Amino acid sequence: MSDTVIVNEVGLRDGLQNQPVTVDTDTKARLARLLVDAGVRYLEPVSFVSPKAIPQMADAAALTPRLPADEGLHYTALVPNLKGYQLARDAGYRTVALVLSTTDTFNQRNLNMSLEQAAASCESIIAAAREDGVATRTYISGAFACPYDGPVPVSLPQQLTGRMFAAGSDEVAIADTIGAGNPKQMKDIMTPLIREYGADKFFVHLHDTRGLAAAMAWEAADLGVRRFDASVGGLGGCPFAPGATGNMATEDLVYLLESCGLKTGIDIQGLREVVTLAAEATQRPLGGRILEWMASQEKRGKTPCLW
Ligand SMILES: CC(C)(COP(=O)([O-])OP(=O)([O-])OC[C@H]1O[C@@H](n2cnc3c(N)ncnc32)[C@H](O)[C@@H]1OP(=O)([O-])[O-])[C@@H](O)C(=O)NCCC(=O)NCCSC(=O)C[C@@](C)(O)CC(=O)[O-]
């Protein structure tokens, strides 16, 4: 099992999409630069969605050419439908993230589609992307619980994952949208999926609503998952998922993984600078537990020693 982990930074997309303050394009570009300087190599900075649904993402096309172009960076754009896919492809994205939720209600609220319509829409996007040589990652949203209908059986995300792989999705991201899952559920969902498709096909996307994100991330890592989403400072949440608080903070995920011997290539001190700018831009306090601890050490005149 590899000890290298891909951490996909979704702060600029998931993190900023539901902030009451719309962060301007210039600041988003500065945040991206700081993230890359901190060692982040995978970023999901934009979504090509209806500006009426998510005004905070209306600058996706304008932001794209302003993102760092260093070698070795991997960008993903979230797309909710074929139109979004075409916009992302035309903007130059070589990987797109699709969204399929586990219930009719959630798909309806998020995409104005039934579950069946959303699944069929994902299938059309995947087919188009395959023709264009664009890679696809499909989010199975509400994999642990639906924000509207409550807990979902483990068979449901498994079945939708199978359908998306059968359609040709390159990867699947298992998402705990409202942070309602637990490590046992993680194990129950992921074990058969990993056995069937291989751990390297999966991302895990966690929200830390009830404080179990770190335990779930570690459970997934223990099962062999080496790809995670996270959001700097713990920004985030789907605007159409009541109760969705921030994503697992990138700095907490990095601390968890690195302290257990896995390699992320991301520097927590570097992330601190991103969090400072993100907090200023969103006008709210931000930061994971590890940053709180570091600040408390410094307050006592100590240099925080992480490892
Ligand atoms: C899917 C739609 C568009 C359906 O919305 P609709 O109103 O049914 O769409 P429509 O096809 O009737 O079009 C309505 C208008 O939107 C335009 N339009 C249509 N599509 C696009 C597009 N792609 N980009 C830009 N514009 C678009 C279209 O051209 C038209 O413009 P008008 O003629 O009125 O001027 C809408 O519901 C939507 O954009 N939803 C996005 C919702 C969203 O972004 N949610 C958050 C992301 S998911 C998430 O955060 C969860 C995740 C991934 O992080 C994982 C987890 O935690 O679970």
The ligand as an ORCA input file, in Angstrom:
! r2SCAN-3c Opt
* xyz -5 1
  C     -28.269     21.955    -12.473
  C     -28.947     23.307    -12.546
  C     -28.309     24.158    -13.629
  C     -30.390     23.038    -12.904
  O     -31.152     24.226    -12.796
  P     -32.399     24.455    -13.769
  O     -33.000     25.754    -13.391
  O     -33.261     23.247    -13.755
  O     -31.628     24.520    -15.154
  P     -32.086     24.873    -16.596
  O     -31.445     23.888    -17.505
  O     -33.582     25.039    -16.656
  O     -31.417     26.293    -16.817
  C     -31.796     27.431    -16.061
  C     -30.796     28.545    -16.352
  O     -29.505     28.187    -15.895
  C     -28.571     28.153    -16.978
  N     -27.687     27.013    -16.765
  C     -28.012     25.708    -16.734
  N     -26.931     24.983    -16.471
  C     -25.910     25.835    -16.345
  C     -24.546     25.654    -16.055
  N     -24.029     24.455    -15.855
  N     -23.762     26.742    -15.976
  C     -24.267     27.968    -16.168
  N     -25.575     28.205    -16.422
  C     -26.373     27.134    -16.511
  C     -29.435     27.990    -18.221
  O     -28.749     28.440    -19.353
  C     -30.623     28.829    -17.854
  O     -30.283     30.192    -17.977
  P     -31.396     31.310    -18.340
  O     -31.927     30.902    -19.679
  O     -32.436     31.245    -17.256
  O     -30.617     32.590    -18.344
  C     -28.895     24.076    -11.207
  O     -29.712     23.426    -10.291
  C     -27.487     24.161    -10.673
  O     -26.638     24.848    -11.211
  N     -27.238     23.475     -9.570
  C     -25.902     23.475     -8.982
  C     -26.032     23.142     -7.569
  C     -24.688     23.161     -6.928
  O     -23.710     23.685     -7.432
  N     -24.658     22.583     -5.720
  C     -23.426     22.517     -4.973
  C     -22.456     21.537     -5.526
  S     -22.772     19.895     -4.983
  C     -21.973     19.845     -3.437
  O     -21.530     20.846     -2.938
  C     -21.769     18.513     -2.774
  C     -20.346     17.993     -2.919
  C     -19.958     17.806     -4.376
  O     -19.402     18.923     -2.378
  C     -20.152     16.652     -2.216
  C     -20.919     16.504     -0.921
  O     -20.517     17.018      0.131
  O     -21.961     15.825     -0.976
*
